[in-house]
Amino acid sequence: MRKARFYIIFILLLLAICSCKEQAIKKEISRIIGTKVEIPEGLQAMLYGKDTIVDFSNSDIKMVVLYKDMLCSVCQLSQMEEWVDFLDIAYASGNAFQILFIFSPLEDDIPKLYREMRISTFPYPIILDYNKSFISDNPEYPRDINYNIVLINSENRIIAVGNPLYNEQLKNLYISLIAKSVKTIPDNQ
């Protein structure tokens, strides 16, 4: 009887903790939605291992994918093929939808990341933010690794938060919001 009561109390505590965590997540997302994202001038971009210039100012909608210094930048670079569905949408949109893949590496990772970038065959520009200007210009940007991917409108205001790669509902929401903003995406996306 005593064990049963312990298990019931334990389960109720777990449910309460989960509910509190869910409420905290909802509160954090509500706080972030509508926040303006500043895209600093002069960020270095690379494509196929070469420096390139990318103009993000004319997009109707953008996705910002921030790989911050707490992650292994080279490891993250090796997983970029996971974005193929969104890359297809970006190419089909004719730059009306763009993705900002921003790498903000640890100082020790910079030489390794730069080496990997020079040999990369990833078919989309990657922005290198060595001096952390994106992070310093956006103090309200989500710090939690689960929320440092956002969708922003033409005014650079956050309209969706979270990683669409691992959540089918979120992926569908992102695609729907992109489709509403961009008229050139084929219906089969």
PyRosetta script that sets phi, psi and omega in degrees:
from pyrosetta import init, pose_from_sequence

init()
pose = pose_from_sequence("MRKARFYIIFILLLLAICSCKEQAIKKEISRIIGTKVEIPEGLQAMLYGKDTIVDFSNSDIKMVVLYKDMLCSVCQLSQMEEWVDFLDIAYASGNAFQILFIFSPLEDDIPKLYREMRISTFPYPIILDYNKSFISDNPEYPRDINYNIVLINSENRIIAVGNPLYNEQLKNLYISLIAKSVKTIPDNQ")
pose.set_psi(1, -42.4)
pose.set_omega(1, -178.4)
pose.set_phi(2, -65.2)
pose.set_psi(2, -41.2)
pose.set_omega(2, 178.0)
pose.set_phi(3, -64.1)
pose.set_psi(3, -42.0)
pose.set_omega(3, 179.9)
pose.set_phi(4, -60.9)
pose.set_psi(4, -44.0)
pose.set_omega(4, 179.2)
pose.set_phi(5, -63.5)
pose.set_psi(5, -40.5)
pose.set_omega(5, 177.9)
pose.set_phi(6, -60.3)
pose.set_psi(6, -46.7)
pose.set_omega(6, -178.9)
pose.set_phi(7, -64.2)
pose.set_psi(7, -39.2)
pose.set_omega(7, 178.4)
pose.set_phi(8, -64.3)
pose.set_psi(8, -45.5)
pose.set_omega(8, 178.5)
pose.set_phi(9, -63.1)
pose.set_psi(9, -42.3)
pose.set_omega(9, 179.7)
pose.set_phi(10, -61.2)
pose.set_psi(10, -44.6)
pose.set_omega(10, 179.4)
pose.set_phi(11, -64.9)
pose.set_psi(11, -42.5)
pose.set_omega(11, 177.8)
pose.set_phi(12, -62.4)
pose.set_psi(12, -39.8)
pose.set_omega(12, 176.9)
pose.set_phi(13, -64.3)
pose.set_psi(13, -42.2)
pose.set_omega(13, 177.0)
pose.set_phi(14, -60.7)
pose.set_psi(14, -43.9)
pose.set_omega(14, 178.4)
pose.set_phi(15, -62.7)
pose.set_psi(15, -40.7)
pose.set_omega(15, 178.6)
pose.set_phi(16, -64.9)
pose.set_psi(16, -41.8)
pose.set_omega(16, 178.8)
pose.set_phi(17, -63.8)
pose.set_psi(17, -45.1)
pose.set_omega(17, 179.2)
pose.set_phi(18, -61.6)
pose.set_psi(18, -42.0)
pose.set_omega(18, 179.3)
pose.set_phi(19, -63.7)
pose.set_psi(19, -41.4)
pose.set_omega(19, 178.2)
pose.set_phi(20, -64.9)
pose.set_psi(20, -41.1)
pose.set_omega(20, 179.7)
pose.set_phi(21, -64.8)
pose.set_psi(21, -41.6)
pose.set_omega(21, 178.8)
pose.set_phi(22, -62.7)
pose.set_psi(22, -41.5)
pose.set_omega(22, 177.6)
pose.set_phi(23, -63.5)
pose.set_psi(23, -40.3)
pose.set_omega(23, 178.9)
pose.set_phi(24, -64.7)
pose.set_psi(24, -40.0)
pose.set_omega(24, 178.3)
pose.set_phi(25, -63.8)
pose.set_psi(25, -46.9)
pose.set_omega(25, 179.0)
pose.set_phi(26, -61.1)
pose.set_psi(26, -40.3)
pose.set_omega(26, 179.3)
pose.set_phi(27, -64.9)
pose.set_psi(27, -42.8)
pose.set_omega(27, 179.7)
pose.set_phi(28, -64.3)
pose.set_psi(28, -43.5)
pose.set_omega(28, 179.5)
pose.set_phi(29, -65.5)
pose.set_psi(29, -41.9)
pose.set_omega(29, 177.1)
pose.set_phi(30, -60.5)
pose.set_psi(30, -36.8)
pose.set_omega(30, 179.5)
pose.set_phi(31, -67.5)
pose.set_psi(31, -35.1)
pose.set_omega(31, -174.7)
pose.set_phi(32, -81.1)
pose.set_psi(32, -37.2)
pose.set_omega(32, -177.1)
pose.set_phi(33, -57.3)
pose.set_psi(33, 131.2)
pose.set_omega(33, 179.5)
pose.set_phi(34, 92.6)
pose.set_psi(34, -12.3)
pose.set_omega(34, 178.9)
pose.set_phi(35, -67.3)
pose.set_psi(35, 140.1)
pose.set_omega(35, 179.2)
pose.set_phi(36, -83.8)
pose.set_psi(36, 136.1)
pose.set_omega(36, 177.1)
pose.set_phi(37, -102.9)
pose.set_psi(37, 124.3)
pose.set_omega(37, 177.5)
pose.set_phi(38, -90.7)
pose.set_psi(38, 128.2)
pose.set_omega(38, 176.8)
pose.set_phi(39, -106.0)
pose.set_psi(39, 106.2)
pose.set_omega(39, -175.2)
pose.set_phi(40, -62.1)
pose.set_psi(40, 147.0)
pose.set_omega(40, 174.8)
pose.set_phi(41, -73.2)
pose.set_psi(41, 150.5)
pose.set_omega(41, 170.4)
pose.set_phi(42, 78.3)
pose.set_psi(42, 16.7)
pose.set_omega(42, 174.8)
pose.set_phi(43, -69.2)
pose.set_psi(43, 137.0)
pose.set_omega(43, -179.7)
pose.set_phi(44, -76.8)
pose.set_psi(44, 132.0)
pose.set_omega(44, 176.9)
pose.set_phi(45, -120.2)
pose.set_psi(45, 147.2)
pose.set_omega(45, 177.8)
pose.set_phi(46, -130.2)
pose.set_psi(46, 144.8)
pose.set_omega(46, 175.9)
pose.set_phi(47, -140.4)
pose.set_psi(47, 126.5)
pose.set_omega(47, -176.9)
pose.set_phi(48, 52.1)
pose.set_psi(48, 38.8)
pose.set_omega(48, 175.9)
pose.set_phi(49, 78.7)
pose.set_psi(49, 6.6)
pose.set_omega(49, -179.5)
pose.set_phi(50, -122.1)
pose.set_psi(50, 147.8)
pose.set_omega(50, 175.9)
pose.set_phi(51, -61.4)
pose.set_psi(51, 141.7)
pose.set_omega(51, 178.7)
pose.set_phi(52, -144.2)
pose.set_psi(52, 162.9)
pose.set_omega(52, 176.5)
pose.set_phi(53, -111.8)
pose.set_psi(53, 132.0)
pose.set_omega(53, -179.5)
pose.set_phi(54, -126.4)
pose.set_psi(54, 130.5)
pose.set_omega(54, 177.6)
pose.set_phi(55, -105.2)
pose.set_psi(55, 112.0)
pose.set_omega(55, -179.2)
pose.set_phi(56, -97.7)
pose.set_psi(56, 1.5)
pose.set_omega(56, -171.4)
pose.set_phi(57, -73.7)
pose.set_psi(57, -21.6)
pose.set_omega(57, -175.4)
pose.set_phi(58, -99.8)
pose.set_psi(58, 8.1)
pose.set_omega(58, -178.7)
pose.set_phi(59, -76.3)
pose.set_psi(59, 144.0)
pose.set_omega(59, 174.5)
pose.set_phi(60, -75.4)
pose.set_psi(60, -31.1)
pose.set_omega(60, -177.5)
pose.set_phi(61, -155.4)
pose.set_psi(61, 145.2)
pose.set_omega(61, -177.5)
pose.set_phi(62, -136.6)
pose.set_psi(62, 152.9)
pose.set_omega(62, 170.9)
pose.set_phi(63, -113.9)
pose.set_psi(63, 130.0)
pose.set_omega(63, 176.8)
pose.set_phi(64, -106.6)
pose.set_psi(64, 121.1)
pose.set_omega(64, 179.0)
pose.set_phi(65, -116.0)
pose.set_psi(65, 108.0)
pose.set_omega(65, -175.4)
pose.set_phi(66, -102.6)
pose.set_psi(66, 119.4)
pose.set_omega(66, 172.3)
pose.set_phi(67, -102.4)
pose.set_psi(67, 101.3)
pose.set_omega(67, -173.7)
pose.set_phi(68, -84.8)
pose.set_psi(68, 170.2)
pose.set_omega(68, -174.5)
pose.set_phi(69, -63.2)
pose.set_psi(69, -9.7)
pose.set_omega(69, 179.8)
pose.set_phi(70, -81.6)
pose.set_psi(70, -8.0)
pose.set_omega(70, -178.8)
pose.set_phi(71, -106.8)
pose.set_psi(71, 157.7)
pose.set_omega(71, 173.3)
pose.set_phi(72, -72.1)
pose.set_psi(72, 107.2)
pose.set_omega(72, -175.4)
pose.set_phi(73, -60.7)
pose.set_psi(73, -42.2)
pose.set_omega(73, -179.9)
pose.set_phi(74, -64.1)
pose.set_psi(74, -39.4)
pose.set_omega(74, 177.4)
pose.set_phi(75, -61.8)
pose.set_psi(75, -44.0)
pose.set_omega(75, 179.7)
pose.set_phi(76, -64.1)
pose.set_psi(76, -40.1)
pose.set_omega(76, 178.9)
pose.set_phi(77, -61.0)
pose.set_psi(77, -36.2)
pose.set_omega(77, -178.9)
pose.set_phi(78, -71.4)
pose.set_psi(78, -12.8)
pose.set_omega(78, -178.9)
pose.set_phi(79, -105.1)
pose.set_psi(79, 13.4)
pose.set_omega(79, -174.8)
pose.set_phi(80, -66.4)
pose.set_psi(80, -21.2)
pose.set_omega(80, 179.8)
pose.set_phi(81, -63.9)
pose.set_psi(81, -15.2)
pose.set_omega(81, 177.2)
pose.set_phi(82, -62.6)
pose.set_psi(82, -18.4)
pose.set_omega(82, -176.0)
pose.set_phi(83, -89.5)
pose.set_psi(83, 10.2)
pose.set_omega(83, -172.3)
pose.set_phi(84, -55.4)
pose.set_psi(84, -40.3)
pose.set_omega(84, -179.8)
pose.set_phi(85, -61.5)
pose.set_psi(85, -42.9)
pose.set_omega(85, -180.0)
pose.set_phi(86, -74.8)
pose.set_psi(86, -30.7)
pose.set_omega(86, 174.9)
pose.set_phi(87, -64.0)
pose.set_psi(87, -41.7)
pose.set_omega(87, 177.5)
pose.set_phi(88, -58.8)
pose.set_psi(88, -42.3)
pose.set_omega(88, 178.7)
pose.set_phi(89, -64.7)
pose.set_psi(89, -42.6)
pose.set_omega(89, -179.6)
pose.set_phi(90, -61.8)
pose.set_psi(90, -45.4)
pose.set_omega(90, 179.4)
pose.set_phi(91, -64.3)
pose.set_psi(91, -41.1)
pose.set_omega(91, -178.8)
pose.set_phi(92, -67.5)
pose.set_psi(92, -23.9)
pose.set_omega(92, -175.7)
pose.set_phi(93, -82.3)
pose.set_psi(93, -10.6)
pose.set_omega(93, -178.3)
pose.set_phi(94, 64.8)
pose.set_psi(94, 41.2)
pose.set_omega(94, 179.9)
pose.set_phi(95, 74.6)
pose.set_psi(95, 5.5)
pose.set_omega(95, 174.0)
pose.set_phi(96, -71.5)
pose.set_psi(96, -28.1)
pose.set_omega(96, 172.6)
pose.set_phi(97, -120.5)
pose.set_psi(97, 126.0)
pose.set_omega(97, 178.8)
pose.set_phi(98, -130.1)
pose.set_psi(98, 155.8)
pose.set_omega(98, 178.1)
pose.set_phi(99, -115.9)
pose.set_psi(99, 130.6)
pose.set_omega(99, 175.0)
pose.set_phi(100, -103.6)
pose.set_psi(100, 100.6)
pose.set_omega(100, 174.3)
pose.set_phi(101, -88.1)
pose.set_psi(101, 105.0)
pose.set_omega(101, -175.5)
pose.set_phi(102, -108.7)
pose.set_psi(102, 119.5)
pose.set_omega(102, 175.6)
pose.set_phi(103, -102.9)
pose.set_psi(103, 123.7)
pose.set_omega(103, 179.0)
pose.set_phi(104, -121.9)
pose.set_psi(104, 80.3)
pose.set_omega(104, -168.8)
pose.set_phi(105, -79.4)
pose.set_psi(105, 161.7)
pose.set_omega(105, 169.3)
pose.set_phi(106, -64.5)
pose.set_psi(106, 152.3)
pose.set_omega(106, -178.3)
pose.set_phi(107, -57.3)
pose.set_psi(107, -38.7)
pose.set_omega(107, 179.7)
pose.set_phi(108, -67.8)
pose.set_psi(108, -24.8)
pose.set_omega(108, -178.7)
pose.set_phi(109, -84.6)
pose.set_psi(109, -13.9)
pose.set_omega(109, -173.7)
pose.set_phi(110, -57.6)
pose.set_psi(110, -50.2)
pose.set_omega(110, -179.6)
pose.set_phi(111, -61.4)
pose.set_psi(111, -41.6)
pose.set_omega(111, 179.3)
pose.set_phi(112, -64.9)
pose.set_psi(112, -44.0)
pose.set_omega(112, -179.7)
pose.set_phi(113, -63.9)
pose.set_psi(113, -44.1)
pose.set_omega(113, -179.9)
pose.set_phi(114, -61.4)
pose.set_psi(114, -42.3)
pose.set_omega(114, 176.8)
pose.set_phi(115, -59.2)
pose.set_psi(115, -46.7)
pose.set_omega(115, 179.8)
pose.set_phi(116, -64.7)
pose.set_psi(116, -38.3)
pose.set_omega(116, 179.3)
pose.set_phi(117, -63.8)
pose.set_psi(117, -34.8)
pose.set_omega(117, -178.8)
pose.set_phi(118, -66.1)
pose.set_psi(118, -25.6)
pose.set_omega(118, -179.4)
pose.set_phi(119, -109.0)
pose.set_psi(119, 2.3)
pose.set_omega(119, -176.2)
pose.set_phi(120, -65.8)
pose.set_psi(120, 141.5)
pose.set_omega(120, 174.4)
pose.set_phi(121, -109.8)
pose.set_psi(121, 13.9)
pose.set_omega(121, 178.4)
pose.set_phi(122, -63.1)
pose.set_psi(122, 126.9)
pose.set_omega(122, -169.1)
pose.set_phi(123, -86.2)
pose.set_psi(123, 29.5)
pose.set_omega(123, -178.4)
pose.set_phi(124, -146.8)
pose.set_psi(124, 144.6)
pose.set_omega(124, -178.1)
pose.set_phi(125, -60.4)
pose.set_psi(125, 141.5)
pose.set_omega(125, 175.3)
pose.set_phi(126, -119.7)
pose.set_psi(126, 131.5)
pose.set_omega(126, -177.8)
pose.set_phi(127, -94.9)
pose.set_psi(127, 132.2)
pose.set_omega(127, 178.2)
pose.set_phi(128, -105.8)
pose.set_psi(128, 118.6)
pose.set_omega(128, -178.1)
pose.set_phi(129, -112.7)
pose.set_psi(129, 72.8)
pose.set_omega(129, -176.1)
pose.set_phi(130, -62.1)
pose.set_psi(130, -37.5)
pose.set_omega(130, -175.0)
pose.set_phi(131, -94.4)
pose.set_psi(131, 10.3)
pose.set_omega(131, 175.3)
pose.set_phi(132, 62.2)
pose.set_psi(132, 30.1)
pose.set_omega(132, -179.1)
pose.set_phi(133, -67.6)
pose.set_psi(133, -34.0)
pose.set_omega(133, 178.2)
pose.set_phi(134, -62.8)
pose.set_psi(134, -46.3)
pose.set_omega(134, -178.8)
pose.set_phi(135, -65.2)
pose.set_psi(135, -42.7)
pose.set_omega(135, -178.7)
pose.set_phi(136, -71.5)
pose.set_psi(136, -30.0)
pose.set_omega(136, 178.1)
pose.set_phi(137, -78.6)
pose.set_psi(137, -11.5)
pose.set_omega(137, -177.0)
pose.set_phi(138, -130.1)
pose.set_psi(138, 69.1)
pose.set_omega(138, -177.1)
pose.set_phi(139, -64.7)
pose.set_psi(139, -21.4)
pose.set_omega(139, 179.9)
pose.set_phi(140, -88.2)
pose.set_psi(140, -6.2)
pose.set_omega(140, -178.4)
pose.set_phi(141, -61.9)
pose.set_psi(141, 140.2)
pose.set_omega(141, -177.2)
pose.set_phi(142, -56.1)
pose.set_psi(142, 131.9)
pose.set_omega(142, 178.9)
pose.set_phi(143, -91.3)
pose.set_psi(143, -26.6)
pose.set_omega(143, -178.8)
pose.set_phi(144, -67.9)
pose.set_psi(144, 131.3)
pose.set_omega(144, -176.7)
pose.set_phi(145, -57.9)
pose.set_psi(145, -27.3)
pose.set_omega(145, 179.8)
pose.set_phi(146, -75.0)
pose.set_psi(146, -15.1)
pose.set_omega(146, -174.8)
pose.set_phi(147, -123.9)
pose.set_psi(147, 12.3)
pose.set_omega(147, -179.0)
pose.set_phi(148, -89.8)
pose.set_psi(148, 24.7)
pose.set_omega(148, 168.1)
pose.set_phi(149, -119.2)
pose.set_psi(149, 123.2)
pose.set_omega(149, -178.0)
pose.set_phi(150, -133.4)
pose.set_psi(150, 156.7)
pose.set_omega(150, 173.0)
pose.set_phi(151, -108.4)
pose.set_psi(151, 129.3)
pose.set_omega(151, -178.8)
pose.set_phi(152, -122.5)
pose.set_psi(152, 147.5)
pose.set_omega(152, -179.4)
pose.set_phi(153, -83.6)
pose.set_psi(153, -173.0)
pose.set_omega(153, -176.8)
pose.set_phi(154, -65.3)
pose.set_psi(154, -18.9)
pose.set_omega(154, 176.7)
pose.set_phi(155, -93.8)
pose.set_psi(155, 8.0)
pose.set_omega(155, -179.6)
pose.set_phi(156, 65.1)
pose.set_psi(156, 29.2)
pose.set_omega(156, 176.2)
pose.set_phi(157, -98.6)
pose.set_psi(157, 137.6)
pose.set_omega(157, -177.6)
pose.set_phi(158, -67.8)
pose.set_psi(158, 127.6)
pose.set_omega(158, 177.7)
pose.set_phi(159, -117.2)
pose.set_psi(159, -14.3)
pose.set_omega(159, 176.3)
pose.set_phi(160, -153.9)
pose.set_psi(160, 149.1)
pose.set_omega(160, -175.7)
pose.set_phi(161, -134.5)
pose.set_psi(161, 137.6)
pose.set_omega(161, 173.5)
pose.set_phi(162, 127.9)
pose.set_psi(162, 168.3)
pose.set_omega(162, -177.6)
pose.set_phi(163, -91.2)
pose.set_psi(163, 110.4)
pose.set_omega(163, -178.2)
pose.set_phi(164, -77.6)
pose.set_psi(164, -5.4)
pose.set_omega(164, -178.7)
pose.set_phi(165, -73.5)
pose.set_psi(165, -29.5)
pose.set_omega(165, -173.3)
pose.set_phi(166, -114.5)
pose.set_psi(166, 11.2)
pose.set_omega(166, -179.8)
pose.set_phi(167, -141.0)
pose.set_psi(167, 108.5)
pose.set_omega(167, -175.1)
pose.set_phi(168, -61.5)
pose.set_psi(168, -38.8)
pose.set_omega(168, 178.4)
pose.set_phi(169, -63.3)
pose.set_psi(169, -43.8)
pose.set_omega(169, 179.2)
pose.set_phi(170, -66.3)
pose.set_psi(170, -39.2)
pose.set_omega(170, 177.2)
pose.set_phi(171, -60.4)
pose.set_psi(171, -45.9)
pose.set_omega(171, 178.9)
pose.set_phi(172, -63.9)
pose.set_psi(172, -37.9)
pose.set_omega(172, 176.8)
pose.set_phi(173, -62.6)
pose.set_psi(173, -47.8)
pose.set_omega(173, 179.0)
pose.set_phi(174, -58.1)
pose.set_psi(174, -48.2)
pose.set_omega(174, -178.7)
pose.set_phi(175, -61.9)
pose.set_psi(175, -40.1)
pose.set_omega(175, 178.2)
pose.set_phi(176, -64.0)
pose.set_psi(176, -45.3)
pose.set_omega(176, 179.1)
pose.set_phi(177, -65.0)
pose.set_psi(177, -37.8)
pose.set_omega(177, 177.4)
pose.set_phi(178, -65.1)
pose.set_psi(178, -46.8)
pose.set_omega(178, -179.0)
pose.set_phi(179, -61.0)
pose.set_psi(179, -36.9)
pose.set_omega(179, 178.4)
pose.set_phi(180, -67.3)
pose.set_psi(180, -30.0)
pose.set_omega(180, -177.9)
pose.set_phi(181, -88.7)
pose.set_psi(181, -25.7)
pose.set_omega(181, -173.2)
pose.set_phi(182, -118.8)
pose.set_psi(182, 123.9)
pose.set_omega(182, -176.8)
pose.set_phi(183, -90.1)
pose.set_psi(183, -6.3)
pose.set_omega(183, -174.0)
pose.set_phi(184, -100.2)
pose.set_psi(184, 8.4)
pose.set_omega(184, -180.0)
pose.set_phi(185, -83.1)
pose.set_psi(185, 129.4)
pose.set_omega(185, 177.4)
pose.set_phi(186, -61.1)
pose.set_psi(186, 149.3)
pose.set_omega(186, -177.9)
pose.set_phi(187, -64.7)
pose.set_psi(187, -23.0)
pose.set_omega(187, -175.7)
pose.set_phi(188, -81.1)
pose.set_psi(188, 5.5)
pose.set_omega(188, -179.8)
pose.set_phi(189, -75.7)
pose.dump_pdb("model.pdb")
